């Protein structure tokens, strides 16, 4: 079950770099709030698959549940309840505002993951035949 997959790890690092660029340089009403959320679930998925050999569906569902849980904690104002409102890191990582749209962006991100994984699996099976 434990493994190291350099492809997924490389993708995770690349997406993390993109997320940092978005956080630092982009302050718009589409890329940062929506594309950033789509990318974050892909980042978490790639990071998870870097170290755990899990089926696509299992990893995707885990990431979706994790993401929904973080969003629910935002709904509960967890950052304030933990008295971390002055921590820029906590506010950035956990987030501070619940949004139904965020749940949709997470689903879109996971749908992208599943679509790409399906394409790669079919492509790899075709190479082996």
Secondary structure, DSSP 8 states (H G I E B T S, - for coil): -B---HHHHHHHHHHHHHHHHHHHH--SSSIIIIIHHHHHHHHHHHHHHHHB---HHHHHHHHHHHHHHHHHHHHTTHHHHTT-TT-HHHHHHT-S---HHHHHHHHHHHHHHHHHHHHHHHHHHHHH-
